[in-house]
Amino acid sequence: MFCYKNGARLRHNTNAAYAPFMSSHTTTSSLFATSVSASGSAAPALDLATAPSLTGSITLPARSDLPGHIGKYRVLRQLGEGATSDVFLAVDDFLHVEVAIKRVRSWAVPENPQGQISGRFFAAEAALAGRLNHPNVVRILDAVGDTESPYLVMEYVPGVTLKSFCRSDRLLPLDQIVELGFKCAMALGYVFRQGLIHRDVKPANLLAVLDAQGHITDVKVSDFGSALNLNADSTQVHRVGSLAYMPPEQIEGGDVDCRADMYSLGAVLYHLVAGRPPFDAPSQMALMHQIYHQPPQSLVGMRSGVTAELDAVIMKALAKHPQDRYTDWDSFGRALSDLVARQLVPLARLHEVKDSERFNMARGLDFFADFGDVELWEVVHRARWRRFPVGYALFKRGQEGNTFHIITQGEVEVIREDRHVATLGAGTSVGEMAYLAPNPDLRRHSTDVRVTEVCTTISFSPESLALLSPQTQHRFDRAFIQVLVRRLHAAHEALAHPRRIM
């Protein structure tokens, strides 16, 4: 028993990425919705089985023209329409940024039973305005509770949903699927730490960001209308989701935690790999029986390149019992990242370093110990990642410093006047003294730094560091202070106890 979310119809000019924002929260067959209070006790809710369908029995009024403005936002065009709302592309003329606006239609406001349910989904998203800040989560920028037509202002994401790549003739490369899964796992882990369980993870709610050439560059989790807010005091709609991607405990209406979303993401990954969901049946009752009692078919042999290791990672997420799934999102993310790092899936570009590898590589370094996931993703995307051969001169004495490097793999040696001074390995920084110096004379390197073991580094220039958020720049400042304190302490020990140091 759950509130089943049907896909909404779209106009022919719709940006497909905004299909999830226009979903209708309606039931099918004799299923009904219940609501749950913050304390966890179920409260009776509207029996939607007897209510008119929002997608069937109500004729949407034809639009003669676009609204000129919605609030302070100038409307550019309509992206699409759903059963209870319209989505528009608009521009904030003050900030000069494009936004997506989801506006609830006047007849769908909470003055009737259908509107009450729709209003709760709107309220769930509105409560998150300004709260979620993660590179792989669609930001809800503002929420306006207008009495006639309330609306949400969201980040505009040019692209399509992952539903576009669930067809057998449009399947993505396996390493790209794993990479997208890793980013979704990290995003949903962040969401859970904010006290939220999404409860409707499905391909249509995952937006693939496209570049000018139509290549996928990123992914973003969207549509938090069904999210369970663990910190909310108000009554929330219970038993929601999309059946094909729901775990058994969510269908039953029992208590759910982040492992319910893990199951759903596992089902999405299965669909992206196989071109069909893990369970498929002609009726809801038959589908529910499969979800409860049948194991999904192994992915091995269903598609070329699927390894036993890839199959095992996805099958663990799809375990019937929550305790048999991953214990937390970090564990799920590491399992996905390891598939790429250990080349347990075919790599479309053998020498390409994936974002998941970079993230986990940086996460394991002392320098980034105090960085949160959001700040670390900024480092992954903004830094320059390079690999240097043995003997390469990273810095030369007398050279003016305009970059610094953080070593992620390998080793370098520091040489002063042909004498070996130190060996630096993963997690240490080089060049920061010249980079931080207050005037050009002090920015010149006083030593040579040469690679002694094939070395991968993260480097920043003043220009690239300035592009980081203030929070991330503050993290760098703290990390540099810690580096300087450690080196001053080491220098003090060398002066005080030269024999001990030698």
N, C-alpha and C positions, 0 to 999 in steps of 0.2 A: 504494500500500500504506500503510494507515494504520489507526489505531484509531478506528473510527467511533462517535460518541456518539449513541445513540438517546434520544429524549425519554422520560422516565419517566412512568408512569401516576400520577394523583393521585386522592386521595379527593375526594368531591363537595364537601367543605367547605374545600378547599385555597385558600389565598391564592395566586393565580396568579403572584405575583412570586417565589415560591420554587420554581417548576418547575426552573430551571437548577441549583439546589443539589442536585437529586435525580437528575440525569442518570446513566445507566448507561454505563460505559465498556466497550462490547462491540463485536464486529465483525459484519459481515454478509457473506454469500456466502463467498468463499474468501480474503478479505482478512485480513491478520494484522498484529500489532504488533511493533515492534522497540524497543529502548531504546538510548539514546546516553549516553556518559559525558561528563563535563565537558570533556574534551579534544576531543570531537567525533566520536570513533570509534564506529561502530555495534556493538552487542553483541546476540547472539541473545536473543530473548525468547520467551515462551509463544506458541504458535500457537493463537490463540483460535478458529480455524475448527473445531477438533475438540473444543473445550470446550463444555459445556452452556451454553445461553443463560441469563443471569441473569434475563431478563425472561420467559422462556417455560417452562423446565422445572422451575423451583423454585417451589413454592407457599409464599407468605408466610404465616407463622402469624398467626391472627387475634388482635387485641389485645382483651383483656377490659376493660382500663382503662388510663388514662394513668399513667405514672410520676409520683409525687409530686414528686420532685426529680431533677435530673441534676446531680451535683456540688452546688455551692452554689446552683444556679438552680432556682427554683420553677416547675414546668411549668404553663402555663395551658391550652393546647390543642395539638392536632396540626395543623400547617399542611399536611402532605402526606407522601407516602411514595414512595420510588423503589425501584430494584431492589436496592440494597445498603444503603440508609440511610433513616432517618426524620427529618423536620424538625419541630421543635416551637417554639411561641411560649412563651417563658419570661420570668421577671422576676428581675432581680438586686435582692433586697430591701435590700441594703446601699446601693446607688447609686440605687435606685428607677427603673431603666430597663428597658424591654423589650428582649429580645434574641431572635435566632433561633438555635436549636441544631440542627446536623446531626449525628446520632449514627449511626455505622456499626453495622450489626447484628452480633451475635456470630459468626454463621456466615460473615461476610464479612471477618473479620480475616485477616492474611497467614499462614494455616496451610495453605492450599491454593492451587493455581495461580491460580484466579480471584481469591482474596483477595490474592495477591501484586500483581497488577495494580491492584486496587482500593486496596491499601495505598499504592502509589506515588502515586496521585492524591491520597489523603488527606495523605500526607507533603508533597506539593508545596504544598498549601494551608496545612498546619500550619506550614511553614517561614516563611510570610508573616505570621504572627500578630503584630500590633502594628507591622508595617513600613510598610504602605501607609496614608498619611494624605492623602486628597484628597477634596474635596467630591463628586466624581463617580465615586468608587470605593467599593464596599461594603467596609467595614472588617472585617477578621478580628480579633476582640478577644482570643481565647484559643484554645488547642488543648491538649487533654488526651489523652495517649496511653494511655488505659486498656487493659489487656491483653484485656479482654473486649469492650468497646464504646467505642472511642475516639470523641471528638466535637470539633466545632468550634463556637465561639461567635462569632456574627456580628452585625453591626448589623442591626436589624430595619427593613425598608423596606416601608411600606404602599403597595401599588400593584399594578401588573401588568407583565408583560414587553412589550417592543415587538412580540413575536409577535402580540399582540392587534390590532395596527394594520397588519398585513401583508395583511389581507383587503381585497378590492376594495370592500366595502361599509362599511369602517371606516377609510379612509385619512385621515391627518392633513393639515392645510394644509401647503403646500410650504415656507413660511417656517419653520414649526415643525419640520419634518423637517430642514431645514438647520441650525437652531439646535441640535437634539438631536445632529446629526452633529458640529457644532463642539465641543460639550461632551465627546462621546466621544473626539474626536481629541485634545483637551487632556488628558483623563484617561489615554489610552493613551500619550501622549507622556510624561507623568509616570511611568507604569508602566515605560516603556522606560528612562528615566533611572535607575530603580532596578535595572536589569539584568534586566528581564523582558520576554518576548514572550508575549502571551496565548495565541495559536494557536487559539482557539476563539471568536472574535468572531462572534456571530450574534444574531438578534432575541431568542431565548429567554434569552440571557445579558446582556441590557441591560434594566435595571429602570426603568420609568417611575414616578416618584414622583407621587402624586395628592394633591390637596387635598380638603377636605371636600365640595366640589362635584363631585369627579370630574375636575377639570381637571389636565392634566399641568403640573407645576411644575419638574421637574428629571429627570435621568436618571443612573443609576449603573451602572458596569461591574461585573459579578459573575463568579463561578465561575473561580477560578484553578487548578483541578485539572490543567489541561492546559498550564499556563504553562511555558515553557522558562526556567529560571533560568541566566543566563549566568555567574553567579558561583558556582554550586554545584559542589561536589567529587564529589557522589554521582551514580550512574547515574540517568538520567531517561528516562521513556517518550518514545519518538520516534514521528514520523508519526501525530499525533493531529489531531483536528479534525472539522468537520462538512462533508461533501463539497460541498454546494451553495454554501458560502461560502469554500472553500479555494482559494488560488492554485496555479498549476501547480507551482511549485518545492516547495510543501509536500506536494502529492500525491506527487511523485517521491521525497520523503524527503531532499531536498538541504538544504544549509545555508539557514537562514531568518534574516531580520533584521526590523526593525520594518516594512519594506515589505510583509511577508506580512500583518500585521495591517491595514495600510492597504487592501490588496486586500479583505480580509474586511469592513471597515467600508464600503468602496465598494459591495460586494455587498448589505450590509444597507440602505444608503441607496437603492439601486436597487429593492429589494424594497418598501421603504416608499413610494416614489414610484409604482411601477408596479402594486403589488398582486401581483407575482410575482417570483421570483428572476431574476437575469440569465440563468441557464441552467436548463433543465428537460427531463428525459428520462425514459422509462419504466424504464431500467435504469442501474445504476451505470457500466457500461462506456460506454454512450452518453453519459451525463452527463460523464464524464471526457474523452471525445473532444471534446465541445463546449467544455469549459473549456480544453483544450489548443489547439484549432484554430479555433474559431469566435469572431468578435467578438460581443459582446452587441448586441441590437437597440437602436437609438437610442431614447432616452426621449421625444424630440420627437415630438409627435403621439399619444403613448400616453395622455396625460392633459392636460387643459386647463391652461394656465399654465406648462407646462414650457418653459423657454427654451433656446436653444442653449448659453448660458453654463453653466446648471445641468447640462445633459447633458455638457458638456465636462469639468467638474470631476469628476463621477462616473466618466466613462469613463477619465480619466487614472488614477484610483485602480485601475481594473479592467484596466490594461494587462497583457499576458501576461508581459512581462519586467520584473523589479524596477527596472531602471535607467530604465525609461520612466515609472515612477510618481513621486510626490512625493519629493523628496530627504530630507525630514524631516517630523515631525508639525506643526511650526510652519507649514511651507509649506502643508500640507493644510488646517490650521485657518484660515490667512489666506484661502485660496481660498474656503472655505465662508463665512467672515465677510463677505468682499467681496460675495458674492451678495446678502446682506441690506443691507449698507451702501449699495451702489450700486443697490438696488431692482431687481436682476436676477431676482428671483422675486416673484410677487405677495405683497403684505403684507396679512395678514388685518386688522391694525390699523396703519394708515398712520403714526400719530404715536407708536406705541410704540417705545421704545428697547430693543432686544434685549440680552440679557446678553452675547452675542458682541461686539456693538458696544462695550459698556461695557468689557469686558475689554481689547479691543485699543486702545481709546482711552486707558485707564489705563496699559497697557503701554508706550505711546509717550511718556509724560510723565517728565521728569527726576525729579520728586518720588518716583516709584515705581521708580526704576532698580534699587534693591537689593532690591525685593520679589520673592519667588519666586511661582510660579504659585498655590500654595496660599494664601499671604497675599493675593495679588491677588484671588482669588475671594472671600475674606472681605470685601474692600473692595467688590467688586461687589454682594454680597448685603446688606451691613450699612449701607452709606452711603446718604445721601439724595441723589438725582440731581435737579437742577432746572435749568430754562432760564429766564433772565431777559432782559427786553427792554431796549433802549437807554434810558438815563436812570434805570433802577431804582437805588435807594439800597441797596447791599448792606449797608453799615454807616453809621451816623451818629455824628458826634462827640458824646461824652458818653454814648453808649449802652453799657450793660454787655455785655461780650462773653461769650456762652455757646456759640458755635459758631465753627468755622473752615471756610474754603472752599478747595478746590484747583481751580484753573481748568483745565478740559479743552478748552474752545473759547472763542474770543472774547477781549475785553480789558476791563479796568477801569482807571479812573484814581484815584489817591490825591490828595486835596485837603486842605491844611491852611490854615485861615484864608483861604479863597478863592484860595489859590495852588496851582497844579499842582505836585505833588511827584514823581510817578512814574506810569508806565504799566506795568501788569502783564498778561502774556498767559498762554497755555497752559503748564502745568507749574509755575506759581508758586502760592504759597499766600497767603491774606489772612486776617487775623483771628487768627492763631495767637498773637500777642503778648498780646492781651487774654485769649485762651483759657488760656494757660499761666501767666498772672500769679498770684502766690501769695495775693493778698488782693483783696477787692472794689474797693477804690479804684483799684488798678492795672489792673483788668479793664475799665475804661471806655476806649472808643476815643478816641484823640487826633486822629483824622482822619476825613474822609468818604471813602467808597469808592463810586464810581458806575460803572455799566456804560456803556461807550462803544461797544461792539460786541456784538451779541447773544451772550450768555454762557451756557455750560453749566458747572455746578460740581458737585463732589463735596463734601458737607458732613457733618460729624460734630458731635455734641453730647457732653458728658461721659458721658451715659448710654449712647449708642450706641457710643462708643469703648471703654467698659468691657466691652462684650459681646464684643469681639474677643479672640482667643487671646493669651496672653502674648508669643508670638513676633511676632505682627503688631503688637501695641502697641510692642514693642521696635523694630520697623522704623520706626514712626512717630516714635519718640523720636530715632532716628538721622537720619531725614529732616529733622526740625525743627532739630536741631543744625547740619546742613549749611546749611539756609536761614539760620539766625542767623549762622553764620560768614561766609557770602557777603555778608549785609547789613552786618555789622560791617566787613568789608573794604571794601565800597563806601563806607561812611560815612567810613572812614579816608582813602580816596583822595580823597574830596570835600573833606575838611579839609586834606589835605596838598597837593593840586593842584587848587584850585578852578577855574582856567582850563581845565585839561585836561578836567575833568568837564563844564564848560559847553560 
